[in-house]
Amino acid sequence: MSQKTILVTGATAGFGAAFARRFVADGHRVIATGRRLERLESLAAELGPNLLPAALDVTDHAAVANFLSTIPQAWREIEVLINNAGLALGLAPAWSANLAHWDQMIATNISGLVHVTRAILPGMVERNSGTIINIGSVAGTYPYPGGHVYGSTKSFVSHFSLNLRADLLGKNIRVTSLEPGLVGGSEFSNVRFEGDATRAAAVYAGTQTLTPEDMAETAAWIISLPAHMNINRIEIMPIAQASAALSISRAAST
């Protein structure tokens, strides 16, 4: 497989860092973006000249729109976009949830993703080549208590991916929604519970979860496929997880 230039958002930890490591190991060039530049620079020191660290907050629309002009010319033809930046915040029921959390999830998981896509997609269309992998979640398919806005943002990711393909029919550009279930080894639950490490650890206790490296393996497979093959969506759960049965609230008998 020929060397590709790959843009990964949210590459400071978890999935994004795993993507960067795998793609560089496979011989590709990676533009690793995120808000914590020091982590990206550490990743560059680890992985060498095929990784370009670049600070980018996907919720800063002006920065996203101008992003390509801020990186070296030789890196500007993005052949693969991994829209990975995203987060979950809180698990309170909707009537008591923190509105600021809702706003931040929408700003990152929806607005950030679409603005990055809009910034990169015209170049792919001009070259008539490219692959976009949007990181969704099984939460976008299976509702659970407290998952209201987070799950809804991931439903958006799945449907936005399909609608991109509808727009791109007849062009050699692929779009996949990659939708994992329970994944350990990332900052996801620590962020959701605002640094409460004990509560975060309890989410994964007694399970063999998926790992960020599993997601990197899947993404590497997607981009290695023949150019005529498009994977619309991939839903992945660990063996330890399954979709829940429908819930029923029963009144106490009198």
ZIMOJO-V803226 format. One record per helix or strand of 3 or more residues. SS is the DSSP state (H for helix, E for strand). FROM is the first residue (numbers start at 1). TO is the last residue. If there is no record, write none. Layout:
SS/FROM/TO ; SS/FROM/TO
This chain:
E/5/8 ; H/14/25 ; E/29/34 ; H/37/47 ; E/51/55 ; H/61/65 ; H/67/70 ; H/73/75 ; E/80/83 ; H/94/96 ; H/99/127 ; E/130/135 ; H/138/140 ; H/148/167 ; E/173/180 ; H/188/192 ; H/197/204 ; H/212/224 ; E/233/236
